[in-house]
Amino acid sequence: MATRKATETPASAVKATSPGLTDYLQPNSKPSRMKLILSTHNVTLTKAIEDHILARLDQLEHLDRYALDARVILEHDSSKATDNQFKCSMRLRMPGPDLFAEDSETDLYAAIDLVSKKIEQQIRKRHNKYKARKHGEASESKRRRQEAGLQ
């Protein structure tokens, strides 16, 4: 597996390491900290699939800028019935516990969308827990001040 530093290549570069395992940089002009590791099994990786995944990761990176890298695995199982042939799994590495989601659908794009939605929900839940912990202390002290002022 190839690794890269942010200063190695321009943001529009794409490096292929081996068939099925590639390391992409975000195609936008702003410097990106998140690295994408994309792996495929029995799926031909097209530019449209790659762009769709990058668009979804841009949305996730907007929600949590501290994400370090995303490992996306796309699989196609032709032995299964027509339902749930395409499987997408995503692991988002970040400070604290990693976030992981996977889904199987009849359409690859639908599987990617559902997995990114699950990861987005996990990011929001983590963020809300952090905010609630911070605001819980403040609301408790405010309640004590109000009770003290009323008595």
C-alpha positions as CSV (number, residue, x, y, z in Angstrom):
1,M,0.0,0.0,0.0
2,A,1.4,3.4,-1.0
3,T,1.5,6.3,1.4
4,R,1.9,9.9,0.5
5,K,2.7,13.2,2.2
6,A,0.6,16.3,1.5
7,T,3.6,18.0,-0.1
8,E,4.5,15.1,-2.5
9,T,2.1,15.7,-5.3
10,P,-0.4,18.4,-6.4
11,A,-4.0,18.1,-5.3
12,S,-5.2,16.9,-8.7
13,A,-2.7,14.0,-8.9
14,V,-3.8,10.4,-8.8
15,K,-1.4,7.6,-7.9
16,A,-2.1,3.9,-8.7
17,T,-0.3,1.4,-6.6
18,S,-1.7,-2.0,-7.7
19,P,-4.8,-3.2,-9.4
20,G,-7.8,-2.7,-7.1
21,L,-5.9,-0.7,-4.6
22,T,-5.4,3.0,-5.3
23,D,-4.6,6.1,-3.4
24,Y,-6.4,9.3,-4.5
25,L,-6.1,12.9,-3.6
26,Q,-9.2,15.2,-3.5
27,P,-9.5,17.0,-6.9
28,N,-10.5,20.4,-5.4
29,S,-8.1,23.3,-5.1
30,K,-8.1,23.6,-1.3
31,P,-5.5,21.5,0.5
32,S,-7.1,18.4,2.0
33,R,-5.9,16.5,5.0
34,M,-8.1,13.4,4.5
35,K,-6.5,10.6,2.4
36,L,-8.7,8.1,0.5
37,I,-7.7,4.5,0.2
38,L,-10.0,2.8,-2.3
39,S,-10.0,-0.9,-2.8
40,T,-12.2,-2.9,-5.3
41,H,-13.1,-6.6,-5.5
42,N,-14.8,-7.7,-8.8
43,V,-15.7,-4.1,-9.6
44,T,-14.2,-2.0,-12.4
45,L,-13.3,1.3,-11.0
46,T,-14.6,4.1,-13.4
47,K,-14.0,7.8,-13.2
48,A,-17.8,8.3,-12.4
49,I,-17.6,5.9,-9.4
50,E,-14.4,7.6,-8.2
51,D,-16.0,11.1,-8.5
52,H,-19.1,9.9,-6.6
53,I,-17.0,8.6,-3.7
54,L,-14.9,11.8,-3.6
55,A,-18.0,13.9,-3.6
56,R,-19.4,12.0,-0.6
57,L,-16.1,12.2,1.2
58,D,-16.0,16.0,0.7
59,Q,-19.4,16.2,2.4
60,L,-18.1,14.0,5.3
61,E,-14.9,16.1,5.6
62,H,-17.0,19.2,5.8
63,L,-18.7,17.7,8.9
64,D,-15.5,16.7,10.6
65,R,-12.3,18.3,9.5
66,Y,-10.2,16.1,11.9
67,A,-10.8,12.9,9.8
68,L,-7.4,11.5,8.9
69,D,-8.2,9.0,6.2
70,A,-11.1,7.0,4.7
71,R,-10.8,3.4,3.6
72,V,-13.5,2.4,1.1
73,I,-14.0,-1.1,-0.1
74,L,-16.3,-1.8,-3.1
75,E,-17.3,-5.5,-3.7
76,H,-19.5,-7.2,-6.3
77,D,-20.8,-10.7,-5.5
78,S,-22.3,-12.3,-8.6
79,S,-23.1,-15.5,-6.8
80,K,-25.9,-13.8,-4.8
81,A,-29.3,-13.2,-6.1
82,T,-30.0,-9.9,-7.8
83,D,-30.7,-8.3,-4.4
84,N,-27.7,-6.9,-2.5
85,Q,-25.0,-7.8,-5.1
86,F,-23.0,-4.7,-4.5
87,K,-21.4,-4.1,-1.1
88,C,-19.7,-0.9,0.1
89,S,-17.8,-0.6,3.4
90,M,-16.2,2.5,4.7
91,R,-13.8,3.1,7.7
92,L,-13.2,6.7,8.7
93,R,-10.0,7.0,10.8
94,M,-10.1,9.9,13.2
95,P,-8.9,10.8,16.7
96,G,-10.8,8.5,19.1
97,P,-12.6,5.4,17.9
98,D,-12.8,4.9,14.1
99,L,-16.2,5.1,12.4
100,F,-17.3,2.1,10.3
101,A,-20.3,1.4,8.1
102,E,-21.2,-1.1,5.4
103,D,-24.2,-1.7,3.3
104,S,-25.3,-4.0,0.4
105,E,-27.6,-2.9,-2.3
106,T,-28.6,-3.8,-5.9
107,D,-27.0,-0.6,-7.2
108,L,-23.4,0.4,-6.3
109,Y,-24.2,4.1,-6.2
110,A,-27.0,3.4,-3.7
111,A,-24.7,1.4,-1.5
112,I,-22.1,4.2,-1.5
113,D,-24.8,6.8,-0.7
114,L,-26.2,4.7,2.2
115,V,-22.8,4.1,3.7
116,S,-21.9,7.8,3.6
117,K,-25.2,8.6,5.2
118,K,-24.5,6.1,8.0
119,I,-21.1,7.6,8.6
120,E,-22.6,11.1,8.5
121,Q,-25.0,10.1,11.2
122,Q,-22.2,8.6,13.3
123,I,-20.2,11.9,13.0
124,R,-23.3,13.9,14.0
125,K,-24.0,11.6,17.0
126,R,-20.3,12.0,18.1
127,H,-20.5,15.7,17.8
128,N,-23.8,16.0,19.6
129,K,-22.5,13.9,22.5
130,Y,-19.4,16.1,22.8
131,K,-21.6,19.3,22.8
132,A,-24.0,17.8,25.3
133,R,-21.1,16.9,27.6
134,K,-19.8,20.5,27.4
135,H,-23.2,22.1,27.8
136,G,-24.3,19.7,30.6
137,E,-21.8,21.3,33.0
138,A,-22.9,24.8,32.0
139,S,-26.6,24.1,32.4
140,E,-26.0,22.5,35.8
141,S,-24.2,25.6,37.1
142,K,-26.9,27.9,35.6
143,R,-29.6,25.9,37.4
144,R,-27.7,26.1,40.7
145,R,-27.3,29.9,40.3
146,Q,-31.0,30.3,39.5
147,E,-32.0,28.2,42.5
148,A,-29.7,30.2,44.8
149,G,-31.1,33.5,43.6
150,L,-34.7,32.4,44.1
151,Q,-34.2,31.2,47.7
